[in-house]
Each structure stands twice: as structure tokens, then as C-alpha cells.
């Protein structure tokens, strides 16, 4: 599995790629990459490590489930001569600063595809079409075919997000030669603070607020971990801990009575 593309921070380094660019909405979350192995298994990794079965953070699990259930393996094998050499890159969407419409925002959004046999990263239009054709949601384009000399990081506007009642968290720029850049909105809201200080109080607050909570502990825990990732981190609560899992199970049981 190949490493993630390098992104230039345009706030610090106001450069661009070459020729024409596509511009995408930067959606907050955790970077996620995956490949399809020759035995048909999908293998996932974050920035630093590969996720063995069940070892991914709970906040990332909904994205992995989405890819596993939606990825069209047969269509991919028919399109590529060496499937296990291809790496897909995207975001496991989750809470950071912006409160998205979590019921509408896909758990996974695809941004890039690396095909070594075709020169590396696909052009943005081909990557976008590839995710769509293979059953996964591509990152939403804001603009297409923008000339490099028309990009000015100091004057860029941040349009409304597709999934939030506010401007996008940032912009992702992609040229057709493998260059990638990112410009974050400096007016993003601060990270949310926690009103709890223990796994028990966190479970009580978040399970009660989760209108979709059911008797399924695992599904509820993963949904909470994705939608409240930053809040849990601020409260120093690890959603993968046995203490939090036990507290979620206890509060679900109370709600079912």
C-alpha cells in the first residue's frame, strides 16, 4: 500500500501546481487508504499504521464498513490489470470542528487514486469518476479546470458546505500532474469542548442525545465515536476503551426499558 499524497499547506506556502486544477471541498475527518488484495480482501490503513481486522479506531469503523459494503470488486478487477497495486485515498469523515449533517454526510469520501502502472496519481477527474463508478462517494468538486494563475490563496472564497450550515472547512486543490494543496478556512469554529470527564458521564450524555441509539452496542458506539470524536478527545475519553464500551451498553440497556 502506497503512502498518502503530499499536500502543500497553501497558507504557509502559496504555490500551485501546473496547468488546470480541480477544487474540492475539504471535509474534516481522519485520512484513510485501502487496497484490494489478490485474495479479494480489502486492506485499510491510516497515516501511520495498517488496520488489522477490528484494530481501527471506532470513529473510523463506519467508513471501513461503508467501503466494504459498497466497493464493486468485480468492476474494479475488470478495469485494472494489477488490482493489488492500486491505492485509494480518502477521509473517514468525523467530528473535528464543524458539525455536519451526520445522517447525510457519507462515512467515507474518496479524494485520490494511485495507479503505479499509469504513472502514479490519477488526474482528479479520473479519480472522481473512479470512486463513483466503484460504488463509493467521491469528494464534492467546487470548481473544475481552474488555471494555476487564477488561484490566489490570499483571496480564495470558501463556499457553503454540501453538508453543513456554514462554509466549507477548507479547499483541496489537485492538478493533473500529482500536485496537491490544501487551504483551510481560518474562520472555522474552535474544537468543541466536553461537558463530561469520565467514560460513564460521556456515555450518559451521548447515548441520551443519540436519537438513533438502539440495543446494538457496537453500532451505537461507532456512531457516537464518529459524530463526537473531538468532544470525546477533549474529555480524555477513549471510545475504544472497555470502560466506555461498558458504559454505553449500560445506558442502552436503561433506554430500552
C-alpha positions in Angstrom: 0.0 0.0 0.0 1.5 3.3 -1.1 1.8 6.3 1.3 -0.6 9.3 1.1 0.0 12.1 -1.4 1.8 15.1 0.0 -0.4 18.1 0.5 1.1 21.6 0.3 -0.3 24.0 3.0 -1.2 27.0 0.9 -1.5 29.3 4.0 2.2 28.8 4.6 3.4 28.1 1.0 1.2 29.9 -1.5 2.2 27.9 -4.5 0.2 26.0 -7.1 0.6 23.1 -9.4 0.8 23.2 -13.1 -1.9 23.8 -15.7 -5.5 23.2 -14.8 -6.8 22.3 -11.3 -9.9 20.8 -9.8 -11.0 22.3 -6.4 -12.8 20.1 -3.9 -14.5 20.6 -0.5 -12.1 19.7 2.3 -14.3 17.6 4.7 -13.0 17.0 8.2 -12.1 13.6 9.5 -9.3 11.0 9.6 -7.2 10.1 6.5 -8.0 6.5 5.3 -6.4 4.5 2.5 -7.1 1.0 1.2 -6.2 -1.6 -1.4 -7.9 -4.7 -2.7 -5.6 -7.8 -2.3 -5.3 -10.6 -4.8 -7.4 -12.8 -2.4 -10.3 -10.4 -2.5 -9.7 -8.8 0.9 -9.8 -5.1 1.4 -6.9 -3.9 3.5 -7.1 -0.5 5.3 -4.6 1.9 6.9 -4.4 5.3 8.4 -1.4 7.6 8.0 0.9 5.6 10.3 -0.3 2.0 10.5 -2.3 -0.7 8.8 -5.6 -1.6 10.5 -5.8 -5.3 11.1 -9.3 -6.7 11.4 -11.0 -4.9 14.2 -8.0 -2.7 15.2 -9.2 0.5 13.6 -10.4 3.4 15.9 -14.2 3.2 16.5 -14.5 6.6 14.7 -13.0 5.1 11.5 -15.1 1.9 11.6 -18.2 3.4 9.9 -16.0 4.4 6.9 -14.5 1.0 6.6 -17.9 -0.6 6.8 -19.1 1.8 4.0 -16.2 0.8 1.8 -16.6 -2.9 2.4 -20.3 -2.9 1.6 -20.2 -0.5 -1.3 -16.9 -1.3 -3.2 -17.6 -3.0 -6.5 -14.8 -5.5 -6.6 -15.7 -7.2 -9.9 -15.9 -3.9 -11.7 -12.5 -2.9 -10.3 -10.9 -6.2 -11.3 -12.2 -5.8 -14.8 -10.8 -2.3 -15.1 -7.3 -2.8 -13.8 -4.7 -5.4 -14.8 -2.9 -5.4 -11.4 -5.6 -4.5 -8.8 -3.5 -5.0 -5.7 -1.0 -2.3 -6.8 -3.7 0.4 -6.7 -4.2 2.5 -3.5 -7.3 4.5 -2.8 -7.2 7.6 -0.6 -9.9 9.4 1.2 -11.3 10.7 4.5 -13.2 8.8 7.2 -15.5 11.7 8.0 -15.9 12.6 11.6 -16.2 15.4 14.1 -13.3 17.9 14.4 -14.6 21.5 14.4 -17.6 21.6 12.1 -20.9 20.0 12.9 -22.0 18.3 9.7 -25.4 16.7 9.0 -24.1 13.3 10.0 -27.2 11.5 8.6 -26.4 12.8 5.2 -22.6 13.0 5.1 -21.1 9.8 3.8 -18.8 8.0 6.3 -16.2 7.8 3.6 -15.3 10.3 0.9 -12.8 9.5 -1.9 -10.1 12.0 -3.0 -7.3 10.2 -4.8 -6.3 7.0 -6.5 -2.7 5.9 -7.2 -2.1 3.5 -10.1 1.6 2.9 -10.5 1.1 1.3 -13.9 -0.5 4.5 -15.1 2.1 7.0 -13.8 1.0 7.5 -10.2 -1.9 9.5 -9.0 -4.8 9.7 -11.4 -5.9 13.1 -12.6 -8.7 14.5 -10.4 -11.4 13.9 -12.9 -10.4 10.3 -13.4 -10.2 9.7 -9.6 -13.6 11.3 -9.1 -15.1 9.1 -11.8 -13.4 6.0 -10.4 -14.9 6.4 -6.9 -18.3 7.0 -8.4 -18.1 4.0 -10.8 -16.9 1.7 -8.0 -19.7 2.5 -5.6 -18.1 5.0 -3.3 -18.8 8.7 -2.7 -16.2 11.0 -4.2 -15.3 14.3 -2.6 -17.6 17.0 -3.9 -15.9 19.3 -6.5 -16.4 23.0 -6.0 -14.8 24.0 -9.3 -13.2 22.3 -12.3 -10.4 23.2 -14.8 -9.2 26.3 -12.9 -6.0 27.7 -14.3 -3.0 27.8 -11.9 -2.6 31.5 -12.4 -6.2 32.0 -11.3 -5.5 30.5 -7.9 -4.7 33.1 -5.2 -4.6 31.6 -1.6 -4.9 35.0 -0.1 -8.2 35.8 -1.9 -9.9 32.5 -2.2 -13.6 32.3 -1.1 -15.0 29.5 1.0 -18.4 28.5 -0.3 -21.1 26.8 1.7 -20.5 23.1 2.6 -22.6 20.4 1.0 -23.3 19.0 4.5 -23.1 21.9 7.0 -24.9 25.2 7.6 -21.7 27.1 7.2 -18.8 27.5 4.7 -16.5 24.5 3.9 -13.7 23.6 6.3 -11.3 24.3 3.5 -10.4 23.7 -0.1 -8.4 20.9 -1.7 -6.6 21.7 -5.0 -5.5 19.0 -7.4 -3.6 19.5 -10.7 -3.2 16.8 -13.3 0.5 16.0 -12.6 0.2 14.8 -9.0 0.5 18.1 -7.1 -2.0 18.5 -4.2 -2.6 21.5 -2.0 -4.9 22.4 0.9 -6.2 25.8 2.2 -8.1 25.7 5.5 -10.7 28.3 6.4 -9.1 30.5 9.1 -12.6 31.3 10.4 -13.5 27.7 11.3 -15.1 27.3 14.7 -12.9 26.1 17.6 -12.8 22.4 18.5 -15.8 21.5 20.8 -15.3 21.2 24.5 -16.6 18.3 26.6 -19.1 18.6 29.4 -18.1 15.2 30.8 -14.9 13.9 32.4 -15.4 10.1 32.6 -16.5 7.2 30.3 -19.6 6.9 32.4 -20.7 10.6 32.2 -19.7 10.6 28.5 -21.9 7.6 27.7 -24.8 9.1 29.7 -24.6 12.4 27.8 -24.0 11.0 24.3 -26.3 7.9 24.4 -29.2 10.1 25.7 -28.6 12.6 22.8 -28.4 9.9 20.1 -31.9 9.6 18.7 -30.8 6.6 16.6 -29.4 4.7 19.6 -30.6 1.1 19.6 -29.8 -2.1 21.6 -26.8 -2.7 19.3 -23.8 -1.7 21.4 -21.3 -1.8 18.6 -23.3 0.2 16.1 -24.1 2.9 18.7 -20.6 3.1 20.0 -19.2 3.6 16.5 -21.8 6.1 15.6 -21.0 8.1 18.7 -17.3 7.8 18.2 -17.6 9.3 14.7 -20.1 12.1 15.5 -18.4 13.1 18.7 -14.7 12.3 18.0 -13.3 15.7 19.0 -15.6 16.0 22.1 -14.6 12.6 23.4 -10.9 13.6 22.9 -11.4 16.8 24.8 -12.9 14.9 27.6 -10.0 12.4 27.5 -12.4 9.6 26.9 -11.1 6.7 24.6 -14.1 5.3 22.7 -12.1 2.1 22.2 -11.7 1.5 26.0 -13.5 -1.3 27.8 -14.8 1.3 30.3 -16.6 3.4 27.6 -18.0 0.3 25.9 -19.4 -1.0 29.2 -20.9 2.4 30.0 -22.6 2.6 26.5 -24.0 -0.9 27.0 -25.3 0.0 30.4 -27.1 3.2 29.2 -28.5 1.4 26.2 -30.0 -1.1 28.5 -31.6 1.6 30.6 -33.0 3.3 27.5 -34.6 0.0 26.3 -36.6 -0.4 29.5 
